[in-house]
Amino acid sequence: MDLYDIPLNTLAGESASLADYKGKALLIVNVASKCGLTPQYGGLERLHEAYASRGFSVLGFPCNQFGGQEPGTSEDIAEFCSTTYGVTFPMFAKGDVNGPARQPLYTELTATADAEGAAGDVQWNFEKFLISPDGTVAARFRPQTGPESDEVVAAVEAALPR
């Protein structure tokens, strides 16, 4: 399935798809507000701001599957992201990234292997998938790899549209 054809909903409940970002490099991240990794929101926002003018966007996908760490409503999530981390990157509806109710986008993304060659389920909050401007998955970074790590920044820079 083409990633651009998968229907999505924004955090505000509006219909969307990755086709809205065609031609851009994207970092898709499953996020949570009450996780030990939640401070990665700050790095994600800085990364988004640093490269947005060059055809890049972070896209956040809230998920409550890991320790119930995203229990809030869409409004709660939006307020938390805005007031706590000044998030300006697009946020999408909360949903599952693993299991029988897995969002179709994540069905496609989890087929991609990480740097060690392991594909399959998302391990925890803040797993990252880098999408190249042509809509293919360019890289997968596990949760402990920070958004401002050398390996993520280098991959983002290599994926930017020319």
C-alpha positions as CSV (number, residue, x, y, z in Angstrom):
1,M,0.0,0.0,0.0
2,D,1.2,3.5,-0.8
3,L,1.7,5.5,2.4
4,Y,0.2,8.5,0.7
5,D,-3.1,6.7,0.2
6,I,-3.7,5.8,3.8
7,P,-6.6,7.8,5.3
8,L,-5.7,9.6,8.6
9,N,-7.4,11.9,11.0
10,T,-5.8,14.9,12.6
11,L,-5.8,15.5,16.4
12,A,-8.6,18.0,15.7
13,G,-10.7,15.2,14.0
14,E,-10.2,16.4,10.4
15,S,-9.6,14.0,7.5
16,A,-6.0,14.0,6.3
17,S,-3.4,11.8,4.6
18,L,0.3,11.8,4.1
19,A,-0.4,13.0,0.5
20,D,-0.7,16.4,2.2
21,Y,3.1,16.1,2.8
22,K,4.1,14.6,-0.6
23,G,7.6,15.7,-1.6
24,K,8.7,16.3,2.0
25,A,10.9,14.3,4.3
26,L,8.8,13.2,7.3
27,L,9.6,11.9,10.8
28,I,6.6,9.9,12.0
29,V,6.7,9.4,15.8
30,N,4.3,7.6,18.2
31,V,4.1,10.0,21.1
32,A,2.9,10.1,24.7
33,S,2.5,12.8,27.3
34,K,3.3,10.8,30.5
35,C,6.3,8.8,29.5
36,G,9.9,8.9,30.6
37,L,10.7,9.7,27.0
38,T,8.2,12.6,26.8
39,P,11.0,15.2,26.9
40,Q,11.8,14.1,23.4
41,Y,8.9,16.4,22.4
42,G,11.4,19.2,22.8
43,G,13.9,17.7,20.5
44,L,11.3,16.8,18.0
45,E,10.1,20.4,17.9
46,R,13.6,21.8,17.5
47,L,14.3,19.3,14.7
48,H,11.0,20.3,13.1
49,E,11.8,24.0,13.3
50,A,15.4,23.5,12.1
51,Y,14.4,21.8,8.9
52,A,10.8,22.8,8.1
53,S,12.0,25.5,5.6
54,R,13.9,22.8,3.8
55,G,11.0,20.4,3.2
56,F,10.8,18.5,6.4
57,S,8.1,17.8,9.0
58,V,7.7,15.9,12.2
59,L,4.3,14.2,12.5
60,G,3.1,13.1,15.9
61,F,0.8,10.1,16.5
62,P,-0.4,9.8,20.1
63,C,-0.7,6.3,21.4
64,N,-1.9,4.9,24.7
65,Q,-0.7,1.3,24.3
66,F,2.5,1.5,26.4
67,G,1.7,1.7,30.1
68,G,-1.3,3.9,29.6
69,Q,1.0,6.9,29.1
70,E,-1.3,8.8,26.8
71,P,-4.7,8.7,28.6
72,G,-6.0,12.1,27.7
73,T,-8.5,13.3,25.1
74,S,-7.5,15.0,21.9
75,E,-8.0,18.3,23.6
76,D,-5.8,17.3,26.5
77,I,-3.1,16.1,24.2
78,A,-3.2,19.3,22.1
79,E,-3.0,21.5,25.2
80,F,-0.2,19.6,26.8
81,C,1.9,19.6,23.6
82,S,1.3,23.3,23.1
83,T,1.8,24.6,26.6
84,T,4.6,22.2,27.8
85,Y,6.7,21.9,24.6
86,G,5.5,24.6,22.2
87,V,4.7,21.9,19.6
88,T,4.0,23.3,16.2
89,F,4.4,20.1,14.1
90,P,1.2,18.3,13.0
91,M,-0.4,15.9,15.4
92,F,-2.8,13.1,14.4
93,A,-5.6,11.2,16.1
94,K,-4.6,8.9,19.0
95,G,-4.6,5.2,18.0
96,D,-2.9,1.9,18.2
97,V,0.5,1.2,16.7
98,N,0.5,-2.6,17.5
99,G,-2.0,-5.4,17.7
100,P,-5.3,-6.1,16.0
101,A,-6.5,-2.4,16.1
102,R,-3.2,-1.2,14.7
103,Q,-3.6,1.9,12.5
104,P,-3.1,1.0,8.8
105,L,-0.2,3.5,8.6
106,Y,1.6,1.5,11.3
107,T,0.9,-1.8,9.6
108,E,3.0,-0.5,6.7
109,L,5.7,1.2,8.9
110,T,6.3,-1.8,11.1
111,A,7.3,-3.9,8.1
112,T,10.5,-1.8,8.0
113,A,13.6,-3.0,9.8
114,D,15.7,-0.9,12.1
115,A,19.5,-0.5,11.8
116,E,19.9,-4.0,13.4
117,G,17.6,-5.6,10.8
118,A,14.6,-6.1,13.2
119,A,11.2,-5.3,11.8
120,G,7.9,-5.8,13.6
121,D,6.0,-4.2,16.5
122,V,6.8,-0.7,17.8
123,Q,8.8,-1.3,21.0
124,W,7.6,1.8,23.1
125,N,6.6,5.4,22.8
126,F,8.8,7.7,20.6
127,E,9.8,5.2,18.0
128,K,10.6,7.1,14.8
129,F,10.2,6.3,11.1
130,L,11.9,8.6,8.5
131,I,9.9,8.9,5.3
132,S,11.8,10.1,2.2
133,P,10.2,12.6,-0.2
134,D,9.1,9.8,-2.5
135,G,7.0,8.2,0.2
136,T,9.3,5.3,1.0
137,V,10.5,4.4,4.5
138,A,14.2,5.5,4.7
139,A,15.0,4.6,8.3
140,R,13.6,3.4,11.6
141,F,14.9,4.5,15.0
142,R,14.0,2.8,18.2
143,P,12.6,4.9,21.1
144,Q,15.9,5.4,23.0
145,T,17.4,7.1,20.0
146,G,16.8,10.8,20.6
147,P,15.5,13.1,17.8
148,E,18.6,15.2,18.0
149,S,21.0,12.3,18.0
150,D,23.7,12.4,15.3
151,E,22.2,9.4,13.5
152,V,18.7,10.9,13.3
153,V,20.0,14.3,12.2
154,A,22.3,12.8,9.6
155,A,19.4,10.7,8.2
156,V,17.1,13.7,8.1
157,E,19.7,15.8,6.3
158,A,20.2,13.0,3.8
159,A,16.5,12.6,3.2
160,L,15.7,16.3,2.6
161,P,14.3,17.1,-0.8
162,R,16.9,18.3,-3.3
